[in-house]
Amino acid sequence: MLRYLRTLAFLSLGGVVMFMAGCSDDETTTEPIPTGNPNDPEFVETFNMVDFSTDLIGDQLFSAVEVAFEISAIAPSAPLTRPERVTGIAAAADSFSFSYSPTSGWWSYYLEMSDSIEGYTVVYSDSLQFRDDDDDPIQWPDSTLRELRSVQSIDLTWSNDDTTASAQGGHTMVIAGDIIGEGVITIMGGGSLSGMFDGPVEDGFTCSNEVTQSYTVTGLTIDLDDSGCPEAGVLAFSGSYDIDCTDGSTTVMADDSWTFTVTFTGTQVVIAASNGSATYTVTDDDCD
């Protein structure tokens, strides 16, 4: 459940990013957009969301890679059994299925789970397809595996004494490279996430947020044997948000649209952002 609860935590951070292309007349202005202060409260909230979102996307992607390892550990000659990762979840789930279709060449994972004490309900699906050197689907990932395709979706609600939240979204990704050998992989694809959050967050603030976000992943290059920064690639976020946070004496309100581009260079992360009124750039040299 950790991954689903982190999705809710994302909503509580108060920022999301989106580019809304507006209509314009034939005559347009060419005035440059001014540079904003990275300490602006609105930017800080949005920046925190994007920083968290990159972690969340990484969790989702690596969960697909982990399943590939677990499936590969099942002897091809044995009847279909569940990987260790899903055995405990299956026992607790209200509805669960894990199977392979020879017709489509896809593994299918489906889960419905609720907990009245924790206050959550989740419906989660994850489909995986493995492809070999010849670009043919294979049931069992082995040394010939060169590509993993992942299609995930989630619908989550959560409510307790002081917090109500919901999230809906998913992704479609292609992971190519030396997956089984834990070498260098490259990721392409995209996804979306929308939701709402009403409740307390950090530093004594209480927030009411509504979020809509989409993102693309382009050429994200990662060495599975290296815990450092991705070697290359771009995450491009676009979204809209409506946020209202207060601690009783300070109020942060925003209703805006943003673009964020997160570029990895191997040693740095460069974040460029704009809400149409100002542009912001932040560089992080510590991405381990």
Backbone hydrogen bonds, N-H to C=O, Kabsch-Sander energy under -0.5 kcal/mol:
donor,donor_aa,acceptor,acceptor_aa,energy
5,L,1,M,-2.3
6,R,2,L,-2.2
7,T,3,R,-1.2
8,L,4,Y,-1.3
9,A,5,L,-2.1
10,F,6,R,-2.0
11,L,7,T,-1.2
12,S,8,L,-1.3
13,L,9,A,-0.7
13,L,10,F,-1.1
14,G,11,L,-0.9
18,M,238,S,-0.9
18,M,239,G,-0.9
20,M,18,M,-0.6
21,A,19,F,-0.7
22,G,20,M,-0.6
28,T,26,D,-0.6
36,G,279,T,-3.5
40,D,37,N,-2.6
44,V,40,D,-2.7
45,E,41,P,-2.3
46,T,42,E,-1.8
47,F,43,F,-3.4
48,N,44,V,-2.3
49,M,45,E,-1.5
50,V,46,T,-2.2
51,D,47,F,-2.5
52,F,48,N,-2.2
53,S,49,M,-3.0
54,T,50,V,-2.2
55,D,51,D,-1.1
56,L,52,F,-2.4
57,I,53,S,-2.9
58,G,54,T,-2.0
59,D,55,D,-2.3
60,Q,56,L,-2.1
61,L,57,I,-2.5
62,F,58,G,-2.7
63,S,59,D,-1.7
64,A,60,Q,-1.2
65,V,61,L,-1.6
66,E,62,F,-2.5
67,V,63,S,-2.0
68,A,64,A,-1.6
69,F,65,V,-1.7
70,E,66,E,-2.2
71,I,67,V,-2.9
72,S,68,A,-2.1
73,A,69,F,-1.0
74,I,71,I,-1.6
75,A,73,A,-0.5
78,A,75,A,-1.8
86,V,83,P,-1.2
87,T,83,P,-0.9
87,T,84,E,-0.5
88,G,84,E,-0.8
90,A,86,V,-2.6
91,A,87,T,-1.5
92,A,88,G,-1.1
92,A,89,I,-0.5
93,A,89,I,-1.5
94,D,112,E,-2.1
95,S,112,E,-1.9
97,S,110,Y,-2.1
99,S,108,S,-2.1
101,S,106,W,-2.2
105,G,101,S,-2.8
106,W,101,S,-0.7
107,W,128,L,-3.6
108,S,99,S,-3.1
109,Y,126,D,-1.8
110,Y,97,S,-2.5
111,L,124,Y,-2.7
112,E,95,S,-2.7
113,M,122,V,-2.4
115,D,120,Y,-2.4
119,G,115,D,-2.3
120,Y,115,D,-1.1
121,T,157,T,-2.4
122,V,113,M,-3.0
123,V,155,D,-2.1
124,Y,111,L,-2.9
125,S,153,S,-2.2
126,D,109,Y,-2.7
127,S,151,V,-2.7
128,L,107,W,-2.1
129,Q,149,R,-2.0
130,F,138,I,-0.6
131,R,147,E,-2.5
132,D,136,D,-2.3
135,D,132,D,-2.2
138,I,130,F,-2.6
145,L,142,D,-2.1
146,R,131,R,-2.8
147,E,131,R,-1.7
148,L,175,I,-3.3
149,R,129,Q,-2.8
150,S,173,M,-2.6
151,V,127,S,-2.4
152,Q,171,H,-2.3
153,S,125,S,-2.3
154,I,169,G,-2.7
155,D,123,V,-2.0
156,L,167,A,-3.1
157,T,121,T,-2.4
158,W,165,A,-2.7
159,S,119,G,-2.4
160,N,163,T,-2.6
164,T,198,D,-2.0
165,A,158,W,-2.9
166,S,196,M,-2.1
167,A,156,L,-2.6
168,Q,194,S,-2.6
169,G,154,I,-2.1
170,G,192,S,-2.0
171,H,152,Q,-1.5
172,T,190,G,-2.7
173,M,150,S,-2.8
174,V,188,M,-2.9
175,I,148,L,-3.5
176,A,174,V,-0.5
176,A,186,T,-2.7
177,G,146,R,-2.1
178,D,184,V,-2.0
179,I,177,G,-1.7
182,E,179,I,-1.4
183,G,178,D,-2.8
185,I,222,I,-3.0
186,T,176,A,-2.9
187,I,220,L,-2.2
188,M,174,V,-2.2
189,G,217,V,-2.1
190,G,172,T,-2.0
191,G,215,Y,-2.2
192,S,170,G,-2.3
193,L,213,Q,-2.8
194,S,168,Q,-2.7
195,G,211,V,-2.4
196,M,166,S,-1.7
197,F,209,N,-2.3
198,D,164,T,-2.2
199,G,207,C,-2.4
201,V,205,F,-3.1
204,G,201,V,-0.6
205,F,202,E,-1.7
206,T,246,T,-2.4
207,C,199,G,-2.9
208,S,244,D,-1.7
209,N,197,F,-3.1
210,E,242,D,-1.9
211,V,195,G,-3.2
212,T,240,S,-2.0
213,Q,193,L,-1.9
214,S,17,V,-0.5
214,S,238,S,-2.8
215,Y,191,G,-2.5
216,T,236,A,-1.9
217,V,189,G,-3.1
218,T,234,V,-2.7
220,L,187,I,-1.9
221,T,219,G,-0.7
221,T,232,A,-2.5
222,I,185,I,-2.5
222,I,220,L,-0.5
224,L,183,G,-2.9
224,L,222,I,-0.7
226,D,223,D,-2.2
231,E,221,T,-2.2
232,A,221,T,-1.0
233,G,264,F,-0.6
234,V,218,T,-2.2
235,L,262,V,-2.6
236,A,216,T,-2.2
236,A,234,V,-0.5
237,F,235,L,-0.6
237,F,260,F,-3.2
238,S,214,S,-2.7
239,G,258,W,-1.6
240,S,212,T,-1.9
241,Y,256,D,-1.9
242,D,210,E,-2.1
243,I,254,A,-3.0
244,D,208,S,-0.8
245,C,252,V,-2.9
246,T,206,T,-2.0
247,D,250,T,-1.8
252,V,245,C,-3.1
253,M,251,T,-0.5
254,A,243,I,-2.3
256,D,241,Y,-1.2
258,W,239,G,-2.2
259,T,274,S,-2.1
260,F,237,F,-2.0
261,T,272,A,-2.7
262,V,235,L,-3.3
263,T,261,T,-0.6
263,T,270,V,-2.8
264,F,233,G,-2.8
265,T,268,Q,-2.2
266,G,230,P,-0.9
266,G,268,Q,-0.6
269,V,284,D,-2.0
270,V,263,T,-2.7
271,I,269,V,-0.5
271,I,282,V,-3.4
272,A,261,T,-2.3
272,A,270,V,-0.5
273,A,280,Y,-2.9
274,S,259,T,-2.0
275,N,278,A,-1.6
279,T,34,P,-2.0
280,Y,273,A,-2.6
282,V,271,I,-2.6
284,D,269,V,-2.9
285,D,283,T,-0.6
287,C,285,D,-0.8
